[in-house]
Amino acid sequence: MQHADFIIIGGGIAGAGAGYELSKLGKVFLLERESQPGYHTTGRSAAVYSSTYGQGDPVLRALVLGSTDFLKNPPKGFSEHALLHPREHLFICDREDLKPLDKLHDDLARVTDDVTWLGREEILGRIPLMTEPFLEKALLERDIADMDVHALHEGFLRGLRARSGEVITDSPAEAIERVGKNWQVDTPTGSYTAPIVVNAAGAWVDEVARMAGAAPIGIQPLRRTAILVDPPEGVTVDDWPFVTEAQDTFYFKPDAGKLLVSPMDETRSEPCDARPEEMDVAYAAHYLEQAIGRPVKKIDHQWAGLRSHVADHHPVAGFAPDADGFFWLAGQGGFGIKTAVALGRITASLCQGKGLPEDIIGFGLKQSDISVERLAK
């Protein structure tokens, strides 16, 4: 039996971010069910940072803003590489119906001055292969960046270990029991105890809760597909912007000399090692062909990950009302990478019996926005 101050179940970006902050307060055991942390969702993410992310949603926007300073200026020694790499963001729309693009412009303009209309020549200057239906006009956002997900995740884990925290892989929770003032978590690698358990198990959070005797929160995993393809022969795409269709039907972006494409699907799934469906892969290839007018001859790689939401699509961070010392950190959906810094800080603050960090309150977030109790209303 090994004892710590905190046990975190789940080694994805949420658990790692929480572990980074909690390890400043005491001993942390981070238990990961797979052979490597971040296997299921974090390691399959094509995350992009945007200062306007969550426009129209004050909760998500506050969490992104609460993570921004760290992402742009991480602590010394956190990573050998920058966490953000600048890239433009181009929103496109078929000329047959430009209303979604106009609405998007109005939404973005409410939160930033960094949004510009582009005409045909300016679009072609960025994507020379863009097809005629998408050349009427487009929206350009400049304050975005590719996120180095691996560097962020590894930086969190490195910081945890540097403060005597332990990352224990191949350790799915098999039993969770409250023994006196501590939780005991039994795994194939041993039994671990701590007064506080943080449930950051992604798509599996409800299963973990049931083991602990806490009511589930109704987590719903949704499958998202992506493919990686070579660009057309003779075409260099490294400087292309990140391109999103205005109604969120697809996106594509450069990725190490290739093009990463997603049909932006969200298909209900059970917690699992997600695999792409043939139809979703075909849709991804089709959308790219429609946008750049060149056939996708070969798919180099295809994969899927799970984005897990609760009913209102906002994250859950806080102690369970029905299980002492059981802390929920769940429901980050497709924004877990962007918000991991803020949610890690929130977790550490709430675990100390404090409220939300003052700067995050200043961005407009209330504790009730992310509480477990809100889900019962």
C-alpha positions as CSV (number, residue, x, y, z in Angstrom):
1,M,0.0,0.0,0.0
2,Q,1.4,3.4,-1.0
3,H,0.1,6.7,0.3
4,A,0.0,10.2,-1.3
5,D,-1.9,13.4,-0.8
6,F,-3.6,13.1,-4.2
7,I,-4.5,10.3,-6.6
8,I,-5.3,11.3,-10.1
9,I,-7.0,8.7,-12.3
10,G,-6.2,9.4,-15.9
11,G,-3.0,10.6,-17.5
12,G,-4.4,12.7,-20.4
13,I,-4.0,16.4,-20.7
14,A,-6.5,17.1,-17.9
15,G,-5.0,14.7,-15.4
16,A,-1.5,15.8,-16.3
17,G,-2.4,19.5,-16.0
18,A,-4.0,18.8,-12.6
19,G,-1.0,16.8,-11.5
20,Y,1.4,19.6,-12.4
21,E,-0.5,22.0,-10.1
22,L,-1.3,19.6,-7.3
23,S,2.3,18.4,-7.1
24,K,3.1,21.9,-5.8
25,L,0.9,21.1,-2.8
26,G,1.8,17.5,-1.9
27,K,2.6,14.0,-3.1
28,V,0.7,12.9,-6.3
29,F,0.2,9.5,-7.8
30,L,-1.1,9.7,-11.4
31,L,-2.6,6.4,-12.4
32,E,-2.8,5.7,-16.2
33,R,-4.7,2.7,-17.5
34,E,-2.6,2.5,-20.7
35,S,1.1,1.9,-21.3
36,Q,1.6,5.6,-22.0
37,P,-0.2,8.7,-20.7
38,G,-2.4,10.5,-23.2
39,Y,-3.0,7.5,-25.4
40,H,-6.7,7.9,-26.1
41,T,-7.5,11.5,-26.8
42,T,-4.6,13.8,-26.0
43,G,-2.2,11.9,-28.2
44,R,-4.7,12.1,-31.1
45,S,-5.4,15.8,-30.9
46,A,-4.8,18.3,-33.7
47,A,-5.1,21.3,-31.3
48,V,-5.1,24.9,-32.4
49,Y,-5.0,27.8,-30.0
50,S,-7.2,30.8,-30.8
51,S,-7.7,33.9,-28.6
52,T,-11.3,34.0,-29.9
53,Y,-12.1,30.4,-29.1
54,G,-15.4,30.2,-27.3
55,Q,-16.9,33.4,-28.8
56,G,-20.5,33.4,-27.7
57,D,-19.7,31.0,-24.8
58,P,-18.4,32.8,-21.7
59,V,-17.4,29.7,-19.9
60,L,-15.1,28.3,-22.6
61,R,-13.7,31.7,-23.3
62,A,-12.8,32.3,-19.7
63,L,-11.0,29.0,-19.5
64,V,-9.1,29.7,-22.7
65,L,-8.1,33.2,-21.5
66,G,-7.1,31.7,-18.2
67,S,-4.6,29.5,-20.0
68,T,-3.3,32.0,-22.5
69,D,-0.4,33.6,-20.5
70,F,1.1,30.2,-19.6
71,L,0.8,28.9,-23.2
72,K,2.4,32.0,-24.7
73,N,5.1,32.3,-21.9
74,P,5.6,28.9,-20.2
75,P,7.7,28.8,-17.0
76,K,11.5,28.5,-17.5
77,G,12.4,24.9,-18.1
78,F,8.9,23.7,-18.8
79,S,9.7,22.8,-22.4
80,E,12.6,22.9,-24.8
81,H,10.2,24.0,-27.5
82,A,7.6,26.8,-27.8
83,L,4.1,25.6,-27.1
84,L,2.5,27.8,-29.7
85,H,3.5,28.2,-33.4
86,P,1.8,31.1,-35.2
87,R,-0.5,30.3,-38.1
88,E,-3.4,32.2,-39.8
89,H,-6.9,30.9,-39.7
90,L,-9.1,31.1,-42.8
91,F,-12.9,30.5,-42.6
92,I,-14.5,29.6,-45.9
93,C,-18.0,29.1,-47.1
94,D,-19.7,28.0,-50.3
95,R,-20.9,31.1,-52.3
96,E,-24.3,29.5,-52.6
97,D,-25.0,30.5,-49.0
98,L,-22.7,32.9,-47.3
99,K,-25.0,33.7,-44.3
100,P,-23.0,31.3,-41.9
101,L,-19.8,33.3,-42.8
102,D,-21.5,36.6,-42.1
103,K,-22.8,35.4,-38.8
104,L,-19.4,34.1,-37.8
105,H,-17.9,37.5,-38.7
106,D,-20.4,39.2,-36.4
107,D,-19.7,36.7,-33.5
108,L,-15.9,37.1,-33.8
109,A,-16.1,40.9,-34.2
110,R,-17.7,41.1,-30.7
111,V,-14.6,39.7,-29.1
112,T,-11.7,40.8,-31.3
113,D,-10.6,43.4,-33.8
114,D,-8.4,40.7,-35.4
115,V,-10.8,39.5,-38.1
116,T,-10.6,40.6,-41.7
117,W,-12.6,40.0,-44.8
118,L,-10.6,38.6,-47.8
119,G,-11.5,38.6,-51.4
120,R,-10.7,36.3,-54.2
121,E,-7.1,37.3,-54.8
122,E,-6.2,37.3,-51.1
123,I,-7.7,33.9,-50.7
124,L,-5.7,32.5,-53.6
125,G,-2.6,34.1,-52.2
126,R,-2.9,31.9,-49.2
127,I,-4.4,28.7,-50.8
128,P,-3.6,28.8,-54.5
129,L,-5.7,25.7,-55.2
130,M,-8.9,26.9,-53.5
131,T,-11.8,26.1,-55.8
132,E,-14.3,28.6,-57.3
133,P,-17.2,28.0,-54.9
134,F,-15.1,29.2,-51.9
135,L,-13.6,32.3,-53.6
136,E,-16.4,34.7,-53.1
137,K,-15.1,35.8,-49.7
138,A,-13.4,34.4,-46.6
139,L,-12.7,35.5,-43.1
140,L,-9.1,35.7,-41.8
141,E,-8.1,35.5,-38.1
142,R,-4.4,36.1,-37.3
143,D,-4.1,35.5,-33.6
144,I,-4.1,31.7,-33.7
145,A,-1.4,29.1,-33.4
146,D,-0.7,25.4,-33.8
147,M,-0.3,23.9,-30.3
148,D,2.6,21.5,-29.5
149,V,0.4,19.1,-27.6
150,H,3.2,16.7,-26.9
151,A,5.4,19.5,-25.4
152,L,2.6,20.7,-23.2
153,H,1.6,17.2,-22.0
154,E,5.3,16.2,-21.4
155,G,6.0,19.5,-19.6
156,F,3.1,18.9,-17.2
157,L,4.4,15.3,-16.5
158,R,8.0,16.4,-16.2
159,G,7.0,19.1,-13.6
160,L,5.0,16.6,-11.6
161,R,7.9,14.1,-11.5
162,A,10.3,16.9,-10.6
163,R,8.2,17.5,-7.4
164,S,8.3,13.8,-6.4
165,G,5.1,12.9,-8.1
166,E,4.8,9.5,-9.7
167,V,3.2,8.5,-13.1
168,I,2.2,4.9,-12.9
169,T,1.2,3.3,-16.2
170,D,-0.7,0.1,-16.9
171,S,-2.7,0.8,-13.8
172,P,-6.5,0.9,-14.5
173,A,-8.6,1.3,-11.4
174,E,-10.1,-2.0,-10.6
175,A,-11.7,-1.1,-7.2
176,I,-12.1,2.2,-5.4
177,E,-13.2,2.3,-1.7
178,R,-13.4,5.0,1.0
179,V,-11.4,3.7,4.0
180,G,-11.7,6.1,6.9
181,K,-10.5,9.5,5.7
182,N,-8.7,8.1,2.6
183,W,-9.6,6.6,-0.7
184,Q,-8.0,3.3,-1.7
185,V,-7.6,2.6,-5.4
186,D,-6.6,-0.9,-6.3
187,T,-4.9,-1.5,-9.7
188,P,-2.8,-4.3,-11.3
189,T,0.3,-2.6,-10.2
190,G,-0.7,-2.2,-6.5
191,S,-3.0,-0.3,-4.1
192,Y,-2.7,3.4,-3.6
193,T,-4.3,5.6,-0.9
194,A,-5.0,9.4,-0.6
195,P,-7.6,11.6,1.0
196,I,-8.5,13.1,-2.4
197,V,-9.1,11.3,-5.7
198,V,-9.3,13.3,-8.9
199,N,-11.4,11.6,-11.6
200,A,-9.8,12.7,-14.9
201,A,-10.5,9.4,-16.7
202,G,-11.9,11.0,-19.9
203,A,-14.5,8.8,-21.5
204,W,-14.3,6.5,-18.5
205,V,-15.2,9.0,-15.8
206,D,-18.6,7.6,-15.1
207,E,-17.2,4.1,-14.8
208,V,-14.7,5.4,-12.3
209,A,-17.4,7.2,-10.4
210,R,-19.6,4.1,-10.1
211,M,-16.6,2.2,-8.6
212,A,-16.3,4.9,-6.0
213,G,-20.0,5.0,-5.2
214,A,-20.5,8.5,-6.7
215,A,-23.4,9.3,-9.1
216,P,-22.4,9.5,-12.7
217,I,-22.6,12.8,-14.6
218,G,-23.9,11.4,-17.9
219,I,-20.7,11.7,-19.8
220,Q,-21.1,11.2,-23.6
221,P,-18.0,10.3,-25.7
222,L,-18.2,11.5,-29.3
223,R,-15.9,10.1,-32.0
224,R,-13.9,12.6,-34.1
225,T,-12.0,11.4,-37.2
226,A,-8.9,12.7,-39.0
227,I,-6.8,11.7,-41.9
228,L,-3.3,12.7,-43.1
229,V,-2.6,13.0,-46.8
230,D,0.2,14.1,-49.1
231,P,-0.4,17.5,-50.8
232,P,-0.8,17.5,-54.6
233,E,2.5,16.9,-56.4
234,G,4.7,20.0,-56.5
235,V,2.7,21.9,-54.0
236,T,4.2,23.0,-50.7
237,V,1.6,23.6,-48.0
238,D,3.8,24.4,-44.9
239,D,2.7,28.1,-45.0
240,W,-1.0,27.4,-45.7
241,P,-3.4,28.7,-43.0
242,F,-5.6,26.5,-40.9
243,V,-8.9,26.3,-42.9
244,T,-12.3,25.8,-41.4
245,E,-15.6,25.6,-43.2
246,A,-17.9,28.2,-41.6
247,Q,-20.6,25.6,-40.6
248,D,-18.0,23.3,-39.1
249,T,-18.4,20.6,-41.7
250,F,-14.7,20.1,-42.2
251,Y,-11.2,21.6,-41.6
252,F,-7.8,21.1,-43.0
253,K,-4.3,22.3,-41.9
254,P,-0.7,21.7,-42.7
255,D,1.0,19.1,-40.6
256,A,4.7,18.3,-41.1
257,G,4.5,18.8,-44.9
258,K,1.2,17.0,-45.3
259,L,-2.4,18.0,-44.9
260,L,-4.4,16.9,-41.8
261,V,-8.1,16.8,-42.6
262,S,-11.2,16.2,-40.4
263,P,-14.9,15.9,-41.3
264,M,-15.5,17.3,-37.8
265,D,-17.8,14.4,-37.0
266,E,-19.2,13.9,-33.5
267,T,-20.6,10.4,-33.4
268,R,-21.9,8.9,-30.2
269,S,-19.6,6.2,-28.8
270,E,-19.0,4.0,-25.8
271,P,-15.7,4.5,-24.0
272,C,-13.2,2.6,-26.2
273,D,-10.0,2.7,-28.2
274,A,-11.6,4.7,-31.0
275,R,-11.1,3.7,-34.6
276,P,-12.2,5.6,-37.7
277,E,-15.2,4.5,-39.7
278,E,-14.7,4.1,-43.4
279,M,-17.5,6.5,-44.2
280,D,-16.0,9.3,-42.1
281,V,-12.6,8.8,-43.7
282,A,-14.3,9.1,-47.1
283,Y,-16.0,12.3,-46.1
284,A,-12.7,13.8,-45.0
285,A,-11.1,13.1,-48.3
286,H,-14.2,14.3,-50.2
287,Y,-14.3,17.6,-48.4
288,L,-10.6,18.3,-49.1
289,E,-11.1,17.4,-52.8
290,Q,-14.1,19.9,-53.0
291,A,-12.0,22.6,-51.4
292,I,-8.7,22.3,-53.4
293,G,-9.9,20.6,-56.6
294,R,-7.3,17.8,-56.5
295,P,-8.0,14.1,-55.9
296,V,-6.8,12.4,-52.7
297,K,-4.9,9.5,-54.2
298,K,-3.6,8.0,-50.9
299,I,-4.4,8.3,-47.2
300,D,-1.1,8.1,-45.3
301,H,-2.7,7.8,-41.9
302,Q,-6.2,7.7,-40.4
303,W,-7.3,7.8,-36.8
304,A,-10.1,8.8,-34.4
305,G,-10.3,10.0,-30.9
306,L,-13.1,10.6,-28.3
307,R,-14.3,14.0,-27.3
308,S,-16.4,13.6,-24.1
309,H,-19.2,16.1,-23.1
310,V,-21.9,16.4,-20.5
311,A,-25.3,17.8,-21.4
312,D,-24.4,21.5,-21.5
313,H,-21.0,20.9,-23.2
314,H,-19.1,22.7,-20.4
315,P,-16.4,21.0,-18.3
316,V,-17.0,19.7,-14.8
317,A,-14.5,20.6,-12.1
318,G,-15.3,20.2,-8.4
319,F,-16.0,17.8,-5.5
320,A,-18.8,15.3,-5.8
321,P,-21.6,16.2,-3.4
322,D,-22.2,12.5,-2.6
323,A,-18.6,11.2,-2.1
324,D,-16.2,13.0,0.3
325,G,-12.8,13.8,-1.3
326,F,-13.9,12.6,-4.8
327,F,-13.1,15.4,-7.3
328,W,-14.5,15.5,-10.8
329,L,-12.3,16.8,-13.7
330,A,-14.3,15.8,-16.8
331,G,-16.2,16.8,-19.9
332,Q,-13.5,18.9,-21.7
333,G,-14.9,17.8,-25.1
334,G,-12.8,19.2,-27.9
335,F,-11.2,22.0,-25.9
336,G,-9.2,20.1,-23.3
337,I,-5.8,21.1,-24.6
338,K,-6.6,24.8,-24.8
339,T,-8.1,24.8,-21.3
340,A,-5.8,22.4,-19.4
341,V,-3.7,25.1,-17.8
342,A,-6.8,26.9,-16.3
343,L,-8.5,23.7,-15.3
344,G,-5.3,22.5,-13.6
345,R,-5.1,25.7,-11.6
346,I,-8.8,25.5,-10.7
347,T,-8.4,21.9,-9.5
348,A,-5.5,22.8,-7.2
349,S,-7.4,25.9,-5.8
350,L,-10.6,24.0,-5.1
351,C,-8.7,21.1,-3.6
352,Q,-7.2,23.5,-1.1
353,G,-10.7,24.6,-0.1
354,K,-10.4,27.9,-1.9
355,G,-12.5,29.4,-4.7
356,L,-11.5,29.9,-8.3
357,P,-8.2,31.7,-9.0
358,E,-8.8,35.5,-9.1
359,D,-7.7,36.1,-12.6
360,I,-10.0,33.4,-13.9
361,I,-12.9,35.0,-12.0
362,G,-11.9,38.2,-13.7
363,F,-12.4,36.6,-17.1
364,G,-16.0,36.0,-16.1
365,L,-16.1,32.4,-14.9
366,K,-18.2,31.4,-11.9
367,Q,-17.7,28.2,-9.9
368,S,-21.4,27.3,-10.6
369,D,-20.6,27.2,-14.3
370,I,-18.4,24.1,-13.9
371,S,-19.8,22.6,-10.7
372,V,-21.2,19.0,-10.5
373,E,-24.3,20.3,-8.8
374,R,-25.4,22.3,-11.9
375,L,-26.0,19.0,-13.8
376,A,-28.8,18.0,-11.4
377,K,-30.9,21.1,-12.2
